[in-house]
Amino acid sequence: MSLFRVILAVIFPPLSVIGYGCGSILIVFLLTCCGWVPGVIAALIILNRSK
């Protein structure tokens, strides 16, 4: 997890998980639409997982 991806996850969560597949992007996008904080948390969890 790079510093750039963490900053991107805070600013625009769906863009930070673009390399993790379409399902991850969709989940983070939907959570971001529901509220910014759930989207950021989901993006950080996905980024923290190993590929």
PQR file of N, CA, C, O and H, with PARSE charges and radii, in Angstrom:
ATOM      1  N   MET A   1       0.856  -1.163   0.000 -0.4000 1.5000
ATOM      2  CA  MET A   1       0.000   0.000   0.000 -0.0000 2.0000
ATOM      3  C   MET A   1       0.904   1.228   0.000  0.5500 1.7000
ATOM      4  O   MET A   1       1.631   1.488   0.958 -0.5500 1.4000
ATOM      5  N   SER A   2       0.838   1.971  -1.097 -0.4000 1.5000
ATOM      6  CA  SER A   2       1.699   3.140  -1.215 -0.0000 2.0000
ATOM      7  C   SER A   2       1.002   4.378  -0.653  0.5500 1.7000
ATOM      8  O   SER A   2      -0.220   4.410  -0.508 -0.5500 1.4000
ATOM      9  H   SER A   2       0.248   1.759  -1.875  0.4000 1.0000
ATOM     10  N   LEU A   3       1.781   5.363  -0.349 -0.4000 1.5000
ATOM     11  CA  LEU A   3       1.262   6.610   0.191 -0.0000 2.0000
ATOM     12  C   LEU A   3       0.348   7.303  -0.817  0.5500 1.7000
ATOM     13  O   LEU A   3      -0.657   7.905  -0.437 -0.5500 1.4000
ATOM     14  H   LEU A   3       2.773   5.337  -0.466  0.4000 1.0000
ATOM     15  N   PHE A   4       0.695   7.218  -2.095 -0.4000 1.5000
ATOM     16  CA  PHE A   4      -0.128   7.824  -3.142 -0.0000 2.0000
ATOM     17  C   PHE A   4      -1.522   7.197  -3.167  0.5500 1.7000
ATOM     18  O   PHE A   4      -2.518   7.910  -3.288 -0.5500 1.4000
ATOM     19  H   PHE A   4       1.511   6.729  -2.403  0.4000 1.0000
ATOM     20  N   ARG A   5      -1.599   5.880  -3.056 -0.4000 1.5000
ATOM     21  CA  ARG A   5      -2.903   5.193  -3.065 -0.0000 2.0000
ATOM     22  C   ARG A   5      -3.721   5.545  -1.820  0.5500 1.7000
ATOM     23  O   ARG A   5      -4.943   5.666  -1.905 -0.5500 1.4000
ATOM     24  H   ARG A   5      -0.790   5.301  -2.958  0.4000 1.0000
ATOM     25  N   VAL A   6      -3.078   5.709  -0.685 -0.4000 1.5000
ATOM     26  CA  VAL A   6      -3.795   6.074   0.541 -0.0000 2.0000
ATOM     27  C   VAL A   6      -4.376   7.476   0.406  0.5500 1.7000
ATOM     28  O   VAL A   6      -5.531   7.705   0.765 -0.5500 1.4000
ATOM     29  H   VAL A   6      -2.085   5.610  -0.616  0.4000 1.0000
ATOM     30  N   ILE A   7      -3.592   8.406  -0.104 -0.4000 1.5000
ATOM     31  CA  ILE A   7      -4.085   9.771  -0.309 -0.0000 2.0000
ATOM     32  C   ILE A   7      -5.220   9.769  -1.322  0.5500 1.7000
ATOM     33  O   ILE A   7      -6.214  10.472  -1.139 -0.5500 1.4000
ATOM     34  H   ILE A   7      -2.654   8.220  -0.396  0.4000 1.0000
ATOM     35  N   LEU A   8      -5.083   8.993  -2.381 -0.4000 1.5000
ATOM     36  CA  LEU A   8      -6.130   8.872  -3.386 -0.0000 2.0000
ATOM     37  C   LEU A   8      -7.387   8.241  -2.796  0.5500 1.7000
ATOM     38  O   LEU A   8      -8.499   8.604  -3.179 -0.5500 1.4000
ATOM     39  H   LEU A   8      -4.276   8.422  -2.529  0.4000 1.0000
ATOM     40  N   ALA A   9      -7.221   7.305  -1.874 -0.4000 1.5000
ATOM     41  CA  ALA A   9      -8.373   6.677  -1.224 -0.0000 2.0000
ATOM     42  C   ALA A   9      -9.137   7.670  -0.369  0.5500 1.7000
ATOM     43  O   ALA A   9     -10.355   7.558  -0.234 -0.5500 1.4000
ATOM     44  H   ALA A   9      -6.317   7.010  -1.563  0.4000 1.0000
ATOM     45  N   VAL A  10      -8.455   8.623   0.201 -0.4000 1.5000
ATOM     46  CA  VAL A  10      -9.128   9.636   1.011 -0.0000 2.0000
ATOM     47  C   VAL A  10      -9.823  10.659   0.113  0.5500 1.7000
ATOM     48  O   VAL A  10     -10.919  11.116   0.436 -0.5500 1.4000
ATOM     49  H   VAL A  10      -7.466   8.714   0.091  0.4000 1.0000
ATOM     50  N   ILE A  11      -9.208  11.018  -0.993 -0.4000 1.5000
ATOM     51  CA  ILE A  11      -9.778  12.033  -1.881 -0.0000 2.0000
ATOM     52  C   ILE A  11     -10.902  11.450  -2.742  0.5500 1.7000
ATOM     53  O   ILE A  11     -12.004  11.998  -2.756 -0.5500 1.4000
ATOM     54  H   ILE A  11      -8.318  10.646  -1.256  0.4000 1.0000
ATOM     55  N   PHE A  12     -10.651  10.364  -3.451 -0.4000 1.5000
ATOM     56  CA  PHE A  12     -11.642   9.736  -4.333 -0.0000 2.0000
ATOM     57  C   PHE A  12     -11.469   8.222  -4.267  0.5500 1.7000
ATOM     58  O   PHE A  12     -10.701   7.652  -5.043 -0.5500 1.4000
ATOM     59  H   PHE A  12      -9.756   9.918  -3.440  0.4000 1.0000
ATOM     60  N   PRO A  13     -12.174   7.568  -3.350 -0.5600 1.5000
ATOM     61  CA  PRO A  13     -11.965   6.145  -3.081  0.2800 2.0000
ATOM     62  C   PRO A  13     -12.060   5.188  -4.283  0.5500 1.7000
ATOM     63  O   PRO A  13     -11.222   4.292  -4.384 -0.5500 1.4000
ATOM     64  N   PRO A  14     -13.033   5.327  -5.198 -0.5600 1.5000
ATOM     65  CA  PRO A  14     -13.104   4.354  -6.296  0.2800 2.0000
ATOM     66  C   PRO A  14     -11.870   4.359  -7.203  0.5500 1.7000
ATOM     67  O   PRO A  14     -11.489   3.319  -7.742 -0.5500 1.4000
ATOM     68  N   LEU A  15     -11.262   5.505  -7.367 -0.4000 1.5000
ATOM     69  CA  LEU A  15     -10.085   5.592  -8.233 -0.0000 2.0000
ATOM     70  C   LEU A  15      -8.874   4.898  -7.623  0.5500 1.7000
ATOM     71  O   LEU A  15      -7.987   4.452  -8.350 -0.5500 1.4000
ATOM     72  H   LEU A  15     -11.571   6.349  -6.929  0.4000 1.0000
ATOM     73  N   SER A  16      -8.826   4.803  -6.313 -0.4000 1.5000
ATOM     74  CA  SER A  16      -7.668   4.198  -5.667 -0.0000 2.0000
ATOM     75  C   SER A  16      -7.644   2.676  -5.797  0.5500 1.7000
ATOM     76  O   SER A  16      -6.576   2.073  -5.694 -0.5500 1.4000
ATOM     77  H   SER A  16      -9.546   5.165  -5.722  0.4000 1.0000
ATOM     78  N   VAL A  17      -8.796   2.042  -6.021 -0.4000 1.5000
ATOM     79  CA  VAL A  17      -8.853   0.580  -6.111 -0.0000 2.0000
ATOM     80  C   VAL A  17      -9.018   0.108  -7.549  0.5500 1.7000
ATOM     81  O   VAL A  17      -9.510  -0.996  -7.783 -0.5500 1.4000
ATOM     82  H   VAL A  17      -9.664   2.532  -6.104  0.4000 1.0000
ATOM     83  N   ILE A  18      -8.620   0.917  -8.504 -0.4000 1.5000
ATOM     84  CA  ILE A  18      -8.833   0.602  -9.910 -0.0000 2.0000
ATOM     85  C   ILE A  18      -8.056  -0.646 -10.360  0.5500 1.7000
ATOM     86  O   ILE A  18      -8.463  -1.301 -11.319 -0.5500 1.4000
ATOM     87  H   ILE A  18      -8.220   1.814  -8.315  0.4000 1.0000
ATOM     88  N   GLY A  19      -6.982  -0.975  -9.706 -0.4000 1.5000
ATOM     89  CA  GLY A  19      -6.195  -2.149 -10.082 -0.0000 2.0000
ATOM     90  C   GLY A  19      -6.655  -3.440  -9.421  0.5500 1.7000
ATOM     91  O   GLY A  19      -6.028  -4.482  -9.611 -0.5500 1.4000
ATOM     92  H   GLY A  19      -6.652  -0.443  -8.927  0.4000 1.0000
ATOM     93  N   TYR A  20      -7.724  -3.395  -8.659 -0.4000 1.5000
ATOM     94  CA  TYR A  20      -8.169  -4.557  -7.897 -0.0000 2.0000
ATOM     95  C   TYR A  20      -9.414  -5.225  -8.479  0.5500 1.7000
ATOM     96  O   TYR A  20      -9.997  -6.095  -7.833 -0.5500 1.4000
ATOM     97  H   TYR A  20      -8.234  -2.549  -8.505  0.4000 1.0000
ATOM     98  N   GLY A  21      -9.827  -4.842  -9.663 -0.4000 1.5000
ATOM     99  CA  GLY A  21     -10.945  -5.501 -10.320 -0.0000 2.0000
ATOM    100  C   GLY A  21     -12.213  -4.678 -10.309  0.5500 1.7000
ATOM    101  O   GLY A  21     -12.368  -3.732  -9.537 -0.5500 1.4000
ATOM    102  H   GLY A  21      -9.354  -4.135 -10.188  0.4000 1.0000
ATOM    103  N   CYS A  22     -13.113  -5.070 -11.188 -0.4000 1.5000
ATOM    104  CA  CYS A  22     -14.356  -4.334 -11.387 -0.0000 2.0000
ATOM    105  C   CYS A  22     -15.277  -4.424 -10.169  0.5500 1.7000
ATOM    106  O   CYS A  22     -15.972  -3.460  -9.847 -0.5500 1.4000
ATOM    107  H   CYS A  22     -12.987  -5.838 -11.815  0.4000 1.0000
ATOM    108  N   GLY A  23     -15.286  -5.564  -9.499 -0.4000 1.5000
ATOM    109  CA  GLY A  23     -16.141  -5.734  -8.329 -0.0000 2.0000
ATOM    110  C   GLY A  23     -15.751  -4.812  -7.189  0.5500 1.7000
ATOM    111  O   GLY A  23     -16.611  -4.248  -6.513 -0.5500 1.4000
ATOM    112  H   GLY A  23     -14.721  -6.346  -9.761  0.4000 1.0000
ATOM    113  N   SER A  24     -14.470  -4.662  -6.981 -0.4000 1.5000
ATOM    114  CA  SER A  24     -13.992  -3.772  -5.920 -0.0000 2.0000
ATOM    115  C   SER A  24     -14.336  -2.324  -6.224  0.5500 1.7000
ATOM    116  O   SER A  24     -14.726  -1.567  -5.335 -0.5500 1.4000
ATOM    117  H   SER A  24     -13.771  -5.120  -7.531  0.4000 1.0000
ATOM    118  N   ILE A  25     -14.190  -1.948  -7.479 -0.4000 1.5000
ATOM    119  CA  ILE A  25     -14.510  -0.575  -7.865 -0.0000 2.0000
ATOM    120  C   ILE A  25     -15.992  -0.307  -7.656  0.5500 1.7000
ATOM    121  O   ILE A  25     -16.371   0.752  -7.156 -0.5500 1.4000
ATOM    122  H   ILE A  25     -13.873  -2.563  -8.201  0.4000 1.0000
ATOM    123  N   LEU A  26     -16.831  -1.264  -8.037 -0.4000 1.5000
ATOM    124  CA  LEU A  26     -18.277  -1.099  -7.901 -0.0000 2.0000
ATOM    125  C   LEU A  26     -18.697  -1.006  -6.434  0.5500 1.7000
ATOM    126  O   LEU A  26     -19.515  -0.161  -6.073 -0.5500 1.4000
ATOM    127  H   LEU A  26     -16.524  -2.124  -8.442  0.4000 1.0000
ATOM    128  N   ILE A  27     -18.142  -1.867  -5.600 -0.4000 1.5000
ATOM    129  CA  ILE A  27     -18.479  -1.838  -4.170 -0.0000 2.0000
ATOM    130  C   ILE A  27     -18.057  -0.518  -3.540  0.5500 1.7000
ATOM    131  O   ILE A  27     -18.829   0.094  -2.802 -0.5500 1.4000
ATOM    132  H   ILE A  27     -17.477  -2.554  -5.893  0.4000 1.0000
ATOM    133  N   VAL A  28     -16.850  -0.081  -3.823 -0.4000 1.5000
ATOM    134  CA  VAL A  28     -16.360   1.171  -3.243 -0.0000 2.0000
ATOM    135  C   VAL A  28     -17.159   2.358  -3.793  0.5500 1.7000
ATOM    136  O   VAL A  28     -17.434   3.308  -3.059 -0.5500 1.4000
ATOM    137  H   VAL A  28     -16.223  -0.578  -4.422  0.4000 1.0000
ATOM    138  N   PHE A  29     -17.525   2.313  -5.055 -0.4000 1.5000
ATOM    139  CA  PHE A  29     -18.326   3.395  -5.636 -0.0000 2.0000
ATOM    140  C   PHE A  29     -19.695   3.482  -4.973  0.5500 1.7000
ATOM    141  O   PHE A  29     -20.154   4.573  -4.636 -0.5500 1.4000
ATOM    142  H   PHE A  29     -17.302   1.542  -5.651  0.4000 1.0000
ATOM    143  N   LEU A  30     -20.342   2.352  -4.785 -0.4000 1.5000
ATOM    144  CA  LEU A  30     -21.660   2.352  -4.138 -0.0000 2.0000
ATOM    145  C   LEU A  30     -21.576   2.830  -2.691  0.5500 1.7000
ATOM    146  O   LEU A  30     -22.433   3.584  -2.230 -0.5500 1.4000
ATOM    147  H   LEU A  30     -19.970   1.465  -5.059  0.4000 1.0000
ATOM    148  N   LEU A  31     -20.553   2.394  -1.986 -0.4000 1.5000
ATOM    149  CA  LEU A  31     -20.384   2.854  -0.609 -0.0000 2.0000
ATOM    150  C   LEU A  31     -20.049   4.340  -0.545  0.5500 1.7000
ATOM    151  O   LEU A  31     -20.458   5.027   0.391 -0.5500 1.4000
ATOM    152  H   LEU A  31     -19.857   1.781  -2.361  0.4000 1.0000
ATOM    153  N   THR A  32     -19.317   4.835  -1.523 -0.4000 1.5000
ATOM    154  CA  THR A  32     -18.997   6.260  -1.565 -0.0000 2.0000
ATOM    155  C   THR A  32     -20.256   7.072  -1.863  0.5500 1.7000
ATOM    156  O   THR A  32     -20.415   8.178  -1.345 -0.5500 1.4000
ATOM    157  H   THR A  32     -18.985   4.277  -2.283  0.4000 1.0000
ATOM    158  N   CYS A  33     -21.153   6.535  -2.692 -0.4000 1.5000
ATOM    159  CA  CYS A  33     -22.419   7.227  -2.965 -0.0000 2.0000
ATOM    160  C   CYS A  33     -23.291   7.279  -1.718  0.5500 1.7000
ATOM    161  O   CYS A  33     -24.019   8.250  -1.510 -0.5500 1.4000
ATOM    162  H   CYS A  33     -21.024   5.637  -3.113  0.4000 1.0000
ATOM    163  N   CYS A  34     -23.224   6.246  -0.890 -0.4000 1.5000
ATOM    164  CA  CYS A  34     -23.995   6.239   0.357 -0.0000 2.0000
ATOM    165  C   CYS A  34     -23.414   7.198   1.383  0.5500 1.7000
ATOM    166  O   CYS A  34     -24.142   7.761   2.199 -0.5500 1.4000
ATOM    167  H   CYS A  34     -22.632   5.458  -1.059  0.4000 1.0000
ATOM    168  N   GLY A  35     -22.152   7.374   1.340 -0.4000 1.5000
ATOM    169  CA  GLY A  35     -21.471   8.266   2.278 -0.0000 2.0000
ATOM    170  C   GLY A  35     -19.985   8.200   2.033  0.5500 1.7000
ATOM    171  O   GLY A  35     -19.454   7.154   1.657 -0.5500 1.4000
ATOM    172  H   GLY A  35     -21.561   6.916   0.676  0.4000 1.0000
ATOM    173  N   TRP A  36     -19.319   9.301   2.241 -0.4000 1.5000
ATOM    174  CA  TRP A  36     -17.895   9.357   1.935 -0.0000 2.0000
ATOM    175  C   TRP A  36     -17.077   8.457   2.850  0.5500 1.7000
ATOM    176  O   TRP A  36     -16.147   7.791   2.396 -0.5500 1.4000
ATOM    177  H   TRP A  36     -19.749  10.151   2.546  0.4000 1.0000
ATOM    178  N   VAL A  37     -17.413   8.431   4.121 -0.4000 1.5000
ATOM    179  CA  VAL A  37     -16.631   7.663   5.100 -0.0000 2.0000
ATOM    180  C   VAL A  37     -16.679   6.156   4.820  0.5500 1.7000
ATOM    181  O   VAL A  37     -15.625   5.520   4.855 -0.5500 1.4000
ATOM    182  H   VAL A  37     -18.169   8.972   4.490  0.4000 1.0000
ATOM    183  N   PRO A  38     -17.843   5.548   4.544 -0.5600 1.5000
ATOM    184  CA  PRO A  38     -17.834   4.117   4.226  0.2800 2.0000
ATOM    185  C   PRO A  38     -17.007   3.785   2.982  0.5500 1.7000
ATOM    186  O   PRO A  38     -16.372   2.732   2.923 -0.5500 1.4000
ATOM    187  N   GLY A  39     -17.011   4.672   1.995 -0.4000 1.5000
ATOM    188  CA  GLY A  39     -16.201   4.461   0.800 -0.0000 2.0000
ATOM    189  C   GLY A  39     -14.719   4.487   1.097  0.5500 1.7000
ATOM    190  O   GLY A  39     -13.961   3.674   0.569 -0.5500 1.4000
ATOM    191  H   GLY A  39     -17.527   5.528   2.043  0.4000 1.0000
ATOM    192  N   VAL A  40     -14.303   5.416   1.940 -0.4000 1.5000
ATOM    193  CA  VAL A  40     -12.890   5.517   2.312 -0.0000 2.0000
ATOM    194  C   VAL A  40     -12.466   4.287   3.108  0.5500 1.7000
ATOM    195  O   VAL A  40     -11.395   3.729   2.873 -0.5500 1.4000
ATOM    196  H   VAL A  40     -14.919   6.076   2.369  0.4000 1.0000
ATOM    197  N   ILE A  41     -13.299   3.870   4.040 -0.4000 1.5000
ATOM    198  CA  ILE A  41     -12.967   2.687   4.851 -0.0000 2.0000
ATOM    199  C   ILE A  41     -12.858   1.448   3.972  0.5500 1.7000
ATOM    200  O   ILE A  41     -11.919   0.665   4.120 -0.5500 1.4000
ATOM    201  H   ILE A  41     -14.170   4.323   4.231  0.4000 1.0000
ATOM    202  N   ALA A  42     -13.806   1.261   3.060 -0.4000 1.5000
ATOM    203  CA  ALA A  42     -13.759   0.095   2.161 -0.0000 2.0000
ATOM    204  C   ALA A  42     -12.530   0.140   1.263  0.5500 1.7000
ATOM    205  O   ALA A  42     -11.889  -0.886   1.038 -0.5500 1.4000
ATOM    206  H   ALA A  42     -14.568   1.897   2.939  0.4000 1.0000
ATOM    207  N   ALA A  43     -12.200   1.314   0.753 -0.4000 1.5000
ATOM    208  CA  ALA A  43     -11.018   1.440  -0.104 -0.0000 2.0000
ATOM    209  C   ALA A  43      -9.744   1.116   0.667  0.5500 1.7000
ATOM    210  O   ALA A  43      -8.862   0.436   0.142 -0.5500 1.4000
ATOM    211  H   ALA A  43     -12.721   2.148   0.936  0.4000 1.0000
ATOM    212  N   LEU A  44      -9.637   1.590   1.899 -0.4000 1.5000
ATOM    213  CA  LEU A  44      -8.441   1.295   2.694 -0.0000 2.0000
ATOM    214  C   LEU A  44      -8.351  -0.187   3.046  0.5500 1.7000
ATOM    215  O   LEU A  44      -7.254  -0.744   3.097 -0.5500 1.4000
ATOM    216  H   LEU A  44     -10.353   2.142   2.326  0.4000 1.0000
ATOM    217  N   ILE A  45      -9.489  -0.829   3.288 -0.4000 1.5000
ATOM    218  CA  ILE A  45      -9.477  -2.269   3.567 -0.0000 2.0000
ATOM    219  C   ILE A  45      -9.040  -3.036   2.330  0.5500 1.7000
ATOM    220  O   ILE A  45      -8.232  -3.959   2.431 -0.5500 1.4000
ATOM    221  H   ILE A  45     -10.380  -0.377   3.247  0.4000 1.0000
ATOM    222  N   ILE A  46      -9.556  -2.673   1.174 -0.4000 1.5000
ATOM    223  CA  ILE A  46      -9.173  -3.363  -0.069 -0.0000 2.0000
ATOM    224  C   ILE A  46      -7.702  -3.119  -0.376  0.5500 1.7000
ATOM    225  O   ILE A  46      -7.008  -4.034  -0.819 -0.5500 1.4000
ATOM    226  H   ILE A  46     -10.213  -1.923   1.092  0.4000 1.0000
ATOM    227  N   LEU A  47      -7.221  -1.916  -0.153 -0.4000 1.5000
ATOM    228  CA  LEU A  47      -5.801  -1.622  -0.399 -0.0000 2.0000
ATOM    229  C   LEU A  47      -4.890  -2.357   0.568  0.5500 1.7000
ATOM    230  O   LEU A  47      -3.749  -2.674   0.230 -0.5500 1.4000
ATOM    231  H   LEU A  47      -7.785  -1.173   0.206  0.4000 1.0000
ATOM    232  N   ASN A  48      -5.380  -2.628   1.758 -0.4000 1.5000
ATOM    233  CA  ASN A  48      -4.571  -3.299   2.774 -0.0000 2.0000
ATOM    234  C   ASN A  48      -4.440  -4.801   2.512  0.5500 1.7000
ATOM    235  O   ASN A  48      -3.481  -5.431   2.958 -0.5500 1.4000
ATOM    236  H   ASN A  48      -6.307  -2.371   2.033  0.4000 1.0000
ATOM    237  N   ARG A  49      -5.409  -5.370   1.787 -0.4000 1.5000
ATOM    238  CA  ARG A  49      -5.317  -6.792   1.436 -0.0000 2.0000
ATOM    239  C   ARG A  49      -4.140  -7.031   0.497  0.5500 1.7000
ATOM    240  O   ARG A  49      -3.764  -6.158  -0.284 -0.5500 1.4000
ATOM    241  H   ARG A  49      -6.188  -4.858   1.425  0.4000 1.0000
ATOM    242  N   SER A  50      -3.575  -8.206   0.584 -0.4000 1.5000
ATOM    243  CA  SER A  50      -2.511  -8.543  -0.374 -0.0000 2.0000
ATOM    244  C   SER A  50      -3.149  -9.001  -1.673  0.5500 1.7000
ATOM    245  O   SER A  50      -4.222  -9.604  -1.670 -0.5500 1.4000
ATOM    246  H   SER A  50      -3.880  -8.916   1.219  0.4000 1.0000
ATOM    247  N   LYS A  51      -2.491  -8.714  -2.771 -0.4000 1.5000
ATOM    248  CA  LYS A  51      -3.024  -9.051  -4.087 -0.0000 2.0000
ATOM    249  C   LYS A  51      -3.006 -10.519  -4.348  0.5500 1.7000
ATOM    250  O   LYS A  51      -3.425 -10.961  -5.418 -0.5500 1.4000
ATOM    251  H   LYS A  51      -1.619  -8.224  -2.774  0.4000 1.0000
TER
END
